[in-house]
Structures are given as structure tokens and as C-alpha cells.
Amino acid sequence: WDAIIITRNTEFNGLDLRGVENGMKYLIRGSGSVSFINCTVQAKNMYKEGFLKMAILLTNSGVYARRSIFKYSDIGIIANGAIDLERCVIYGISYSYAFDVNNASSVNIINNTFFKNYGCVKLINNTDTGIIKNNIFYGSATYDINAANTGLAVSHSIQTGWLNNVTKSTKVINSNPLFINEGIYNIDDTNLRIRTKMAGYPVMSPAYE
């Protein structure tokens, strides 16, 4: 049922973590906070269908990620504690939220790109303060951020889905961020960098700066 079992605070650094074994339920499961630094993480049911959906992580503590990619998984990360994400790319989490966090004592979501997920971030019993800034939330099937408690705000971001108990603050626009390649014809071609005139494109992404 599990590929990796943890029993203490754990950091994954510079790793390519993928689980496609039939019958696996969790790529990582256990107790302790989990950190991902410069990682690529994927958990997918090899048959893509059926009652058993694979999750990236289940932990009874918080999650911390920097410069990591979370992609093409049935279920994302289920945590209990702080959520701290910076400069990550999260896409193709198809059956549940990319991050489902209970008792979020700290919320820090800065400079991330969320694309084509069922939902981006779900917060239960969350703190009413935190930073959600400089993100791209694009193409969610449900909520970009679904918070149980009020008080959080999104600023300086592209945000196209629904918000619950989260307000829009400074410079939040509903627009296509103009990715270089959304992987419509071949998912391996997905390139979520934005188009800019400096890179030779005739248009400038509204997400620039």
C-alpha cells in the first residue's frame, strides 16, 4: 500500500520520486513533517482508473516545499499542520486537492504555479493569517483555495477558479497566463513557463512581474 514509510521529520532533496505500482495507495505515508527540495514527485494509478486512487503523501504533520514539481497524480498531499510552498509547480492532480491540509497553523504560498488540478488548496481549521502571493491558479475544476476559516487573502496573482473564505487583495486578475505549452496534444510537452516578448513571443503574459 505504501512505497515509503516515514516515522520522523523527513527531507527529500534533489530526488525524482514516482510511484506507478498497481495496488499502491500512498507514495509516502507516516508521521512527521515532510520537506521537498528540488524534487519531482508523481503518484499515479498505472491503469488510470479503478477504485484505488494513489496519493502523493499522507502525514500527521506539516509540509514544506521549495523549487519542486508535483504532477500527474490521482490525489495530492494530505497533511496536518503548516503548509509552506515556494517556487513550486503543481499540475494534473486529478481526483482531489493538490494540498489538503488540516490544522494549518501557518500558511505560506508564494511564487507557485497551479495548473489543471481538481482543486489547488483545501484548508481545514486553518489560521486566519498567512501569505498567498505571486501565484498562478489556472484551470482548476473546483476551488483554487477552499478555506474553512476566514481571514486569508490572495494578492499579486492570476486566479481563475473559486475561492471560499478567501478574499482578493491587490492585483488579482482573472486571465489566461499564456503558458508556452499546456501539453494538450502530448502531456510530455507541457511547459508552464510563461510567454514573454523578451523570449521572442508576440505577446506578453499577464502573469509577467
Secondary structure, 3 states (H helix, E strand, C coil): CEEEEECCCEEEECCEEEECCCCCCEEEEECCCEEEECCEEEECCCCCCCCCCCEEEEECCCEEEECCEEEEECEEEEEECCEEEECCEEEEECCCEEEEEECCCCEEEECCEEECCCEEEEEECCCCCCEEECCEEECCCCEEEEECCCCEEEECEEECCEEECEEECCCEECCCCCEEECCCCCHHHCEEEECCHHHCCCCCCCCCC
